[in-house]
Amino acid sequence: MSISKTFFILFLFLFSTKMKSQNNLPNVGVNLTGLERYWLKESIFNYKDVLVKIDELYNLGFRDIRLPVSFAYHFKNSSKNKFLRHLTKIIKHIKKKKMTIIICYFDDTLKKETNYTNLNTIKNNWKFISKKLKKYSKVVSYEILNEPNLYPKEWDEMVNELVLQIRKKDKKTKILIGATNFNSIYELSRKKIFSFKNIIYTFHFYEPFIFTHQGASWVGNQNKTINLPYPYNSYEMPEMNEIVKGTSGEINYKDYKIMANKTSLSHKIELIKNWSKKNNVRLWCTEFGVIKSIPLKYRCQYFKDLTDVLQTNNIKSYVWEYSGNFGFKENKEVLNCINLF
């Protein structure tokens, strides 16, 4: 065999191996937000608007959607039956396009202070939801609650009740469970797994928080320092905003040089990946993102680094969000920075 022919065969082998490894990487999904925003009480839900956005995302290359929903608000606003009819139309559209969707229950009133106040309401709502949607188990997953903030023991007790409630009506649909402290990777890494079948564990990742949420009005003074570069660069670092002094943001600012790089991201993701391997469970990241006011070059590099780390660890992930404070709808250049397979 000639040298040139041998080289050609070797090239084809290496190329096909690379393509195979790429194709085995998990797709990056996207959060389609809006239905969780109960605080916009003047908004009227129109499922046709959601279908249009799904088509837009499909054309951009996305095949996996996460839909956070404030069910208590929408059930009250339009009735359970009417809202579920419209939600079913959304799911049928997803199925037709051979996509998948996570239905995420959004209720940020369930906190340590309120404890179990809403448990029966959430249980009854999941009972109704799972009964209506169980026939779509191949394309739908249930995320039982977005970013729980109960004490860990109380949350575990609640999870048991919610999952048992769902499984009475629906034995097949995948159920996503996160940890307390807003789906923290650290809380999850300390967690004992549940005995239920067909469970996926989930976490949210916005680290370093001082970077991803810089300037965000809803997180207080800790993140008032803006124009933080990613990765860390001493020549581009701004002075810390005086209003940050005395908050956790002051500590995070001092530690920023060791947090804002790919190695640090990798170490954090490996922590939770090792936990999933030890317990032999599936693991998804259902939220990651960067506020859109950050300069594109910093935002872009963060997305490149984090999606590469997540895919290297074979963790399916969902960027937050299509349209909103963290959105990319008005700036499609961001998509060039996400490893979208």
LOMI-965926 format. One record per residue (C-alpha): residue number from 1; residue in one letter; y, x, z. Coordinates in steps of 0.2 Angstrom, whole numbers, plus 2048, in hexadecimal, padded with zeros to 3 digits. Layout:
{pos:NUM | code:a | v:Y | u:X | w:Z}
...
//
This chain:
{pos:1 | code:m | v:800 | u:800 | w:800}
{pos:2 | code:s | v:811 | u:807 | w:7FB}
{pos:3 | code:i | v:81E | u:80B | w:808}
{pos:4 | code:s | v:82A | u:7FE | w:801}
{pos:5 | code:k | v:81D | u:7F0 | w:802}
{pos:6 | code:t | v:818 | u:7F5 | w:814}
{pos:7 | code:f | v:82B | u:7F5 | w:819}
{pos:8 | code:f | v:82D | u:7E4 | w:811}
{pos:9 | code:i | v:81E | u:7DC | w:81A}
{pos:10 | code:l | v:824 | u:7E4 | w:82A}
{pos:11 | code:f | v:835 | u:7DC | w:827}
{pos:12 | code:l | v:82E | u:7CB | w:824}
{pos:13 | code:f | v:824 | u:7CC | w:834}
{pos:14 | code:l | v:833 | u:7D1 | w:83F}
{pos:15 | code:f | v:83E | u:7C4 | w:837}
{pos:16 | code:s | v:831 | u:7B6 | w:839}
{pos:17 | code:t | v:82E | u:7BC | w:84B}
{pos:18 | code:k | v:841 | u:7BB | w:84F}
{pos:19 | code:m | v:842 | u:7AA | w:847}
{pos:20 | code:k | v:834 | u:7A3 | w:850}
{pos:21 | code:s | v:83B | u:7AA | w:861}
{pos:22 | code:q | v:84C | u:7A2 | w:85C}
{pos:23 | code:n | v:844 | u:791 | w:858}
{pos:24 | code:n | v:83B | u:791 | w:869}
{pos:25 | code:l | v:84B | u:792 | w:872}
{pos:26 | code:p | v:851 | u:782 | w:87A}
{pos:27 | code:n | v:85E | u:778 | w:872}
{pos:28 | code:v | v:86F | u:777 | w:87A}
{pos:29 | code:g | v:874 | u:765 | w:87D}
{pos:30 | code:v | v:884 | u:75D | w:881}
{pos:31 | code:n | v:88C | u:751 | w:88E}
{pos:32 | code:l | v:893 | u:741 | w:886}
{pos:33 | code:t | v:89F | u:73C | w:893}
{pos:34 | code:g | v:8AA | u:72D | w:896}
{pos:35 | code:l | v:89E | u:720 | w:89D}
{pos:36 | code:e | v:89F | u:728 | w:8AE}
{pos:37 | code:r | v:8B2 | u:726 | w:8AF}
{pos:38 | code:y | v:8B2 | u:717 | w:8BB}
{pos:39 | code:w | v:8C4 | u:71C | w:8C0}
{pos:40 | code:l | v:8CA | u:718 | w:8AF}
{pos:41 | code:k | v:8C9 | u:705 | w:8B4}
{pos:42 | code:e | v:8D3 | u:700 | w:8A4}
{pos:43 | code:s | v:8C6 | u:707 | w:899}
{pos:44 | code:i | v:8BA | u:6FB | w:88F}
{pos:45 | code:f | v:8A9 | u:701 | w:88B}
{pos:46 | code:n | v:8A4 | u:6FF | w:878}
{pos:47 | code:y | v:893 | u:706 | w:874}
{pos:48 | code:k | v:898 | u:708 | w:862}
{pos:49 | code:d | v:8A5 | u:715 | w:867}
{pos:50 | code:v | v:896 | u:71F | w:86F}
{pos:51 | code:l | v:88C | u:71D | w:85F}
{pos:52 | code:v | v:89A | u:725 | w:855}
{pos:53 | code:k | v:89B | u:734 | w:861}
{pos:54 | code:i | v:888 | u:736 | w:860}
{pos:55 | code:d | v:889 | u:737 | w:84E}
{pos:56 | code:e | v:897 | u:744 | w:84F}
{pos:57 | code:l | v:88D | u:74E | w:85B}
{pos:58 | code:y | v:87D | u:74D | w:850}
{pos:59 | code:n | v:888 | u:753 | w:841}
{pos:60 | code:l | v:88D | u:762 | w:84B}
{pos:61 | code:g | v:87B | u:767 | w:84F}
{pos:62 | code:f | v:878 | u:75F | w:860}
{pos:63 | code:r | v:867 | u:756 | w:862}
{pos:64 | code:d | v:867 | u:753 | w:875}
{pos:65 | code:i | v:874 | u:748 | w:87E}
{pos:66 | code:r | v:877 | u:746 | w:891}
{pos:67 | code:l | v:880 | u:736 | w:895}
{pos:68 | code:p | v:887 | u:734 | w:8A6}
{pos:69 | code:v | v:88A | u:722 | w:8AB}
{pos:70 | code:s | v:893 | u:719 | w:8B9}
{pos:71 | code:f | v:886 | u:70B | w:8BA}
{pos:72 | code:a | v:88E | u:703 | w:8C9}
{pos:73 | code:y | v:89E | u:701 | w:8C0}
{pos:74 | code:h | v:897 | u:6FB | w:8AF}
{pos:75 | code:f | v:88B | u:6EF | w:8B7}
{pos:76 | code:k | v:89A | u:6E7 | w:8C0}
{pos:77 | code:n | v:8A5 | u:6E8 | w:8B1}
{pos:78 | code:s | v:89A | u:6E0 | w:8A4}
{pos:79 | code:s | v:88A | u:6DB | w:8AD}
{pos:80 | code:k | v:879 | u:6E4 | w:8AE}
{pos:81 | code:n | v:871 | u:6DB | w:89F}
{pos:82 | code:k | v:87F | u:6DE | w:894}
{pos:83 | code:f | v:882 | u:6F0 | w:898}
{pos:84 | code:l | v:86F | u:6F4 | w:896}
{pos:85 | code:r | v:86F | u:6EB | w:885}
{pos:86 | code:h | v:87C | u:6F6 | w:87F}
{pos:87 | code:l | v:875 | u:706 | w:887}
{pos:88 | code:t | v:864 | u:701 | w:87E}
{pos:89 | code:k | v:86D | u:701 | w:86E}
{pos:90 | code:i | v:874 | u:713 | w:871}
{pos:91 | code:i | v:862 | u:718 | w:875}
{pos:92 | code:k | v:85B | u:710 | w:865}
{pos:93 | code:h | v:868 | u:71A | w:85B}
{pos:94 | code:i | v:863 | u:72A | w:864}
{pos:95 | code:k | v:850 | u:726 | w:860}
{pos:96 | code:k | v:854 | u:723 | w:84E}
{pos:97 | code:k | v:85D | u:734 | w:84C}
{pos:98 | code:k | v:84F | u:73D | w:855}
{pos:99 | code:m | v:85A | u:742 | w:863}
{pos:100 | code:t | v:857 | u:741 | w:876}
{pos:101 | code:i | v:862 | u:73B | w:884}
{pos:102 | code:i | v:864 | u:73D | w:897}
{pos:103 | code:i | v:86A | u:72D | w:8A0}
{pos:104 | code:c | v:873 | u:734 | w:8AF}
{pos:105 | code:y | v:878 | u:729 | w:8BE}
{pos:106 | code:f | v:889 | u:72D | w:8C3}
{pos:107 | code:d | v:88F | u:728 | w:8D4}
{pos:108 | code:d | v:89B | u:734 | w:8DD}
{pos:109 | code:t | v:89D | u:728 | w:8EC}
{pos:110 | code:l | v:88C | u:72E | w:8F3}
{pos:111 | code:k | v:892 | u:73C | w:8FE}
{pos:112 | code:k | v:88E | u:743 | w:90F}
{pos:113 | code:e | v:89B | u:738 | w:916}
{pos:114 | code:t | v:894 | u:728 | w:90F}
{pos:115 | code:n | v:882 | u:72D | w:912}
{pos:116 | code:y | v:876 | u:71F | w:90C}
{pos:117 | code:t | v:883 | u:712 | w:909}
{pos:118 | code:n | v:87F | u:710 | w:8F7}
{pos:119 | code:l | v:86C | u:713 | w:8F7}
{pos:120 | code:n | v:866 | u:701 | w:8F5}
{pos:121 | code:t | v:873 | u:6FF | w:8E7}
{pos:122 | code:i | v:86D | u:70E | w:8DD}
{pos:123 | code:k | v:85A | u:70A | w:8E0}
{pos:124 | code:n | v:85D | u:6F8 | w:8DA}
{pos:125 | code:n | v:866 | u:6FF | w:8CB}
{pos:126 | code:w | v:859 | u:70B | w:8C6}
{pos:127 | code:k | v:84C | u:6FE | w:8C8}
{pos:128 | code:f | v:855 | u:6F4 | w:8BB}
{pos:129 | code:i | v:859 | u:702 | w:8B0}
{pos:130 | code:s | v:847 | u:709 | w:8B0}
{pos:131 | code:k | v:840 | u:6F8 | w:8AC}
{pos:132 | code:k | v:84B | u:6F6 | w:89D}
{pos:133 | code:l | v:849 | u:708 | w:896}
{pos:134 | code:k | v:837 | u:70D | w:899}
{pos:135 | code:k | v:832 | u:70A | w:887}
{pos:136 | code:y | v:83D | u:719 | w:882}
{pos:137 | code:s | v:835 | u:726 | w:88C}
{pos:138 | code:k | v:833 | u:732 | w:87E}
{pos:139 | code:v | v:846 | u:733 | w:87B}
{pos:140 | code:v | v:84D | u:72F | w:88C}
{pos:141 | code:s | v:84E | u:739 | w:89C}
{pos:142 | code:y | v:855 | u:732 | w:8AD}
{pos:143 | code:e | v:860 | u:73D | w:8B8}
{pos:144 | code:i | v:860 | u:733 | w:8C8}
{pos:145 | code:l | v:871 | u:739 | w:8CE}
{pos:146 | code:n | v:87E | u:744 | w:8C9}
{pos:147 | code:e | v:883 | u:752 | w:8D5}
{pos:148 | code:p | v:87D | u:74B | w:8E5}
{pos:149 | code:n | v:886 | u:751 | w:8F5}
{pos:150 | code:l | v:87C | u:74A | w:903}
{pos:151 | code:y | v:874 | u:755 | w:910}
{pos:152 | code:p | v:864 | u:75D | w:908}
{pos:153 | code:k | v:857 | u:753 | w:914}
{pos:154 | code:e | v:860 | u:743 | w:910}
{pos:155 | code:w | v:861 | u:746 | w:8FE}
{pos:156 | code:d | v:84E | u:74A | w:8FD}
{pos:157 | code:e | v:84A | u:739 | w:906}
{pos:158 | code:m | v:855 | u:730 | w:8FA}
{pos:159 | code:v | v:84D | u:739 | w:8EB}
{pos:160 | code:n | v:83C | u:733 | w:8F1}
{pos:161 | code:e | v:842 | u:721 | w:8F2}
{pos:162 | code:l | v:84B | u:721 | w:8E1}
{pos:163 | code:v | v:83C | u:729 | w:8D8}
{pos:164 | code:l | v:830 | u:71E | w:8DF}
{pos:165 | code:q | v:83B | u:70F | w:8DA}
{pos:166 | code:i | v:83B | u:715 | w:8C8}
{pos:167 | code:r | v:829 | u:719 | w:8C7}
{pos:168 | code:k | v:825 | u:707 | w:8CC}
{pos:169 | code:k | v:82C | u:702 | w:8BB}
{pos:170 | code:d | v:82B | u:712 | w:8B1}
{pos:171 | code:k | v:81C | u:71F | w:8B2}
{pos:172 | code:k | v:821 | u:729 | w:8A3}
{pos:173 | code:t | v:833 | u:72D | w:8A2}
{pos:174 | code:k | v:838 | u:73F | w:8A7}
{pos:175 | code:i | v:843 | u:73E | w:8B7}
{pos:176 | code:l | v:850 | u:74C | w:8BB}
{pos:177 | code:i | v:853 | u:751 | w:8CC}
{pos:178 | code:g | v:861 | u:75D | w:8D2}
{pos:179 | code:a | v:865 | u:764 | w:8E3}
{pos:180 | code:t | v:874 | u:760 | w:8EF}
{pos:181 | code:n | v:885 | u:769 | w:8F0}
{pos:182 | code:f | v:888 | u:762 | w:8DE}
{pos:183 | code:n | v:878 | u:768 | w:8D5}
{pos:184 | code:s | v:879 | u:779 | w:8DD}
{pos:185 | code:i | v:86E | u:787 | w:8D7}
{pos:186 | code:y | v:86D | u:78E | w:8E8}
{pos:187 | code:e | v:868 | u:77E | w:8F0}
{pos:188 | code:l | v:85B | u:77B | w:8E3}
{pos:189 | code:s | v:854 | u:78D | w:8E6}
{pos:190 | code:r | v:851 | u:788 | w:8F8}
{pos:191 | code:k | v:849 | u:778 | w:8F4}
{pos:192 | code:k | v:837 | u:772 | w:8F6}
{pos:193 | code:i | v:831 | u:769 | w:8E6}
{pos:194 | code:f | v:82C | u:757 | w:8E6}
{pos:195 | code:s | v:81A | u:751 | w:8E3}
{pos:196 | code:f | v:81F | u:745 | w:8D5}
{pos:197 | code:k | v:819 | u:748 | w:8C3}
{pos:198 | code:n | v:824 | u:74A | w:8B4}
{pos:199 | code:i | v:833 | u:751 | w:8BD}
{pos:200 | code:i | v:840 | u:75D | w:8B7}
{pos:201 | code:y | v:84B | u:766 | w:8C3}
{pos:202 | code:t | v:85D | u:768 | w:8BE}
{pos:203 | code:f | v:86C | u:772 | w:8C3}
{pos:204 | code:h | v:87F | u:773 | w:8BE}
{pos:205 | code:f | v:887 | u:784 | w:8BA}
{pos:206 | code:y | v:899 | u:787 | w:8BB}
{pos:207 | code:e | v:89A | u:799 | w:8C1}
{pos:208 | code:p | v:8A5 | u:7A2 | w:8C4}
{pos:209 | code:f | v:8AE | u:792 | w:8C9}
{pos:210 | code:i | v:8BE | u:79B | w:8CB}
{pos:211 | code:f | v:8BD | u:79E | w:8B8}
{pos:212 | code:t | v:8B5 | u:78E | w:8B1}
{pos:213 | code:h | v:8C1 | u:782 | w:8BB}
{pos:214 | code:q | v:8D1 | u:78D | w:8BB}
{pos:215 | code:g | v:8E0 | u:782 | w:8BC}
{pos:216 | code:a | v:8D6 | u:772 | w:8BE}
{pos:217 | code:s | v:8E0 | u:765 | w:8C8}
{pos:218 | code:w | v:8D2 | u:75D | w:8D1}
{pos:219 | code:v | v:8CB | u:76C | w:8DA}
{pos:220 | code:g | v:8DA | u:770 | w:8E4}
{pos:221 | code:n | v:8E4 | u:780 | w:8E7}
{pos:222 | code:q | v:8D5 | u:78C | w:8E6}
{pos:223 | code:n | v:8D5 | u:78C | w:8D3}
{pos:224 | code:k | v:8E7 | u:78D | w:8D0}
{pos:225 | code:t | v:8E7 | u:79F | w:8C9}
{pos:226 | code:i | v:8E6 | u:79D | w:8B6}
{pos:227 | code:n | v:8E3 | u:7A9 | w:8A7}
{pos:228 | code:l | v:8D4 | u:7B1 | w:8AF}
{pos:229 | code:p | v:8CB | u:7BB | w:8A2}
{pos:230 | code:y | v:8B9 | u:7BB | w:89E}
{pos:231 | code:p | v:8B0 | u:7C7 | w:89F}
{pos:232 | code:y | v:8BA | u:7CF | w:8AD}
{pos:233 | code:n | v:8C8 | u:7DB | w:8A6}
{pos:234 | code:s | v:8D3 | u:7E3 | w:8B3}
{pos:235 | code:y | v:8E1 | u:7E5 | w:8A6}
{pos:236 | code:e | v:8E1 | u:7D3 | w:8A2}
{pos:237 | code:m | v:8E0 | u:7CC | w:8B4}
{pos:238 | code:p | v:8EE | u:7C1 | w:8B9}
{pos:239 | code:e | v:8F6 | u:7C2 | w:8CA}
{pos:240 | code:m | v:8EE | u:7B6 | w:8D7}
{pos:241 | code:n | v:8F8 | u:7A6 | w:8D9}
{pos:242 | code:e | v:901 | u:7A6 | w:8EA}
{pos:243 | code:i | v:8FB | u:795 | w:8ED}
{pos:244 | code:v | v:8E9 | u:79B | w:8ED}
{pos:245 | code:k | v:8EB | u:7A5 | w:8FD}
{pos:246 | code:g | v:8E0 | u:79F | w:90B}
{pos:247 | code:t | v:8D4 | u:795 | w:900}
{pos:248 | code:s | v:8C3 | u:79A | w:8FA}
{pos:249 | code:g | v:8CC | u:79E | w:8E9}
{pos:250 | code:e | v:8D3 | u:7AE | w:8F2}
{pos:251 | code:i | v:8C2 | u:7B5 | w:8F5}
{pos:252 | code:n | v:8BC | u:7B0 | w:8E4}
{pos:253 | code:y | v:8CB | u:7B9 | w:8DC}
{pos:254 | code:k | v:8C6 | u:7C9 | w:8E5}
{pos:255 | code:d | v:8B4 | u:7C7 | w:8E0}
{pos:256 | code:y | v:8B8 | u:7C3 | w:8CE}
{pos:257 | code:k | v:8B4 | u:7D4 | w:8C7}
{pos:258 | code:i | v:8A2 | u:7D3 | w:8CC}
{pos:259 | code:m | v:8A0 | u:7C1 | w:8C8}
{pos:260 | code:a | v:8A7 | u:7BF | w:8B6}
{pos:261 | code:n | v:89B | u:7C8 | w:8AB}
{pos:262 | code:k | v:88A | u:7C4 | w:8A3}
{pos:263 | code:t | v:880 | u:7CE | w:8AF}
{pos:264 | code:s | v:886 | u:7C3 | w:8BE}
{pos:265 | code:l | v:882 | u:7B3 | w:8B4}
{pos:266 | code:s | v:871 | u:7BA | w:8B0}
{pos:267 | code:h | v:86D | u:7BE | w:8C3}
{pos:268 | code:k | v:872 | u:7AC | w:8C8}
{pos:269 | code:i | v:868 | u:7A4 | w:8BB}
{pos:270 | code:e | v:859 | u:7AF | w:8BE}
{pos:271 | code:l | v:85A | u:7A9 | w:8D1}
{pos:272 | code:i | v:856 | u:797 | w:8CC}
{pos:273 | code:k | v:84A | u:79C | w:8BE}
{pos:274 | code:n | v:840 | u:7A6 | w:8CA}
{pos:275 | code:w | v:83F | u:797 | w:8D5}
{pos:276 | code:s | v:839 | u:78C | w:8C7}
{pos:277 | code:k | v:82B | u:799 | w:8C2}
{pos:278 | code:k | v:826 | u:79A | w:8D4}
{pos:279 | code:n | v:824 | u:787 | w:8D5}
{pos:280 | code:n | v:81E | u:784 | w:8C3}
{pos:281 | code:v | v:82B | u:777 | w:8BF}
{pos:282 | code:r | v:836 | u:774 | w:8B1}
{pos:283 | code:l | v:849 | u:778 | w:8B2}
{pos:284 | code:w | v:858 | u:772 | w:8A8}
{pos:285 | code:c | v:86B | u:775 | w:8AA}
{pos:286 | code:t | v:873 | u:764 | w:8A7}
{pos:287 | code:e | v:885 | u:76A | w:8A8}
{pos:288 | code:f | v:88E | u:77A | w:8A4}
{pos:289 | code:g | v:8A0 | u:77C | w:89D}
{pos:290 | code:v | v:8B1 | u:783 | w:89E}
{pos:291 | code:i | v:8C1 | u:77A | w:89F}
{pos:292 | code:k | v:8C9 | u:779 | w:88E}
{pos:293 | code:s | v:8DA | u:780 | w:893}
{pos:294 | code:i | v:8D3 | u:792 | w:894}
{pos:295 | code:p | v:8D7 | u:79D | w:885}
{pos:296 | code:l | v:8C9 | u:79B | w:878}
{pos:297 | code:k | v:8C4 | u:7AE | w:878}
{pos:298 | code:y | v:8C0 | u:7AD | w:88B}
{pos:299 | code:r | v:8B7 | u:79C | w:889}
{pos:300 | code:c | v:8AD | u:7A2 | w:87A}
{pos:301 | code:q | v:8A6 | u:7B1 | w:882}
{pos:302 | code:y | v:8A1 | u:7A8 | w:892}
{pos:303 | code:f | v:898 | u:79B | w:887}
{pos:304 | code:k | v:88F | u:7A9 | w:87D}
{pos:305 | code:d | v:88A | u:7B2 | w:88D}
{pos:306 | code:l | v:884 | u:7A3 | w:897}
{pos:307 | code:t | v:87B | u:79A | w:889}
{pos:308 | code:d | v:872 | u:7AA | w:885}
{pos:309 | code:v | v:86C | u:7AC | w:897}
{pos:310 | code:l | v:866 | u:79A | w:898}
{pos:311 | code:q | v:85D | u:79B | w:888}
{pos:312 | code:t | v:855 | u:7AC | w:88C}
{pos:313 | code:n | v:84F | u:7A4 | w:89C}
{pos:314 | code:n | v:848 | u:795 | w:892}
{pos:315 | code:i | v:854 | u:789 | w:89B}
{pos:316 | code:k | v:859 | u:77A | w:891}
{pos:317 | code:s | v:86C | u:777 | w:894}
{pos:318 | code:y | v:87A | u:76A | w:890}
{pos:319 | code:v | v:88C | u:76F | w:88E}
{pos:320 | code:w | v:899 | u:765 | w:897}
{pos:321 | code:e | v:8A1 | u:75C | w:88D}
{pos:322 | code:y | v:8A5 | u:756 | w:87B}
{pos:323 | code:s | v:8B6 | u:74E | w:87F}
{pos:324 | code:g | v:8C0 | u:750 | w:88F}
{pos:325 | code:n | v:8C7 | u:75E | w:89A}
{pos:326 | code:f | v:8B9 | u:769 | w:895}
{pos:327 | code:g | v:8B6 | u:762 | w:884}
{pos:328 | code:f | v:8B5 | u:76B | w:873}
{pos:329 | code:k | v:8B8 | u:75C | w:868}
{pos:330 | code:e | v:8C9 | u:761 | w:863}
{pos:331 | code:n | v:8C4 | u:774 | w:861}
{pos:332 | code:k | v:8B4 | u:776 | w:858}
{pos:333 | code:e | v:8B5 | u:789 | w:858}
{pos:334 | code:v | v:8AD | u:788 | w:869}
{pos:335 | code:l | v:89D | u:783 | w:861}
{pos:336 | code:n | v:89C | u:794 | w:859}
{pos:337 | code:c | v:89B | u:79C | w:86A}
{pos:338 | code:i | v:88C | u:791 | w:870}
{pos:339 | code:n | v:87B | u:796 | w:86B}
{pos:340 | code:l | v:877 | u:785 | w:863}
{pos:341 | code:f | v:865 | u:785 | w:85C}
//
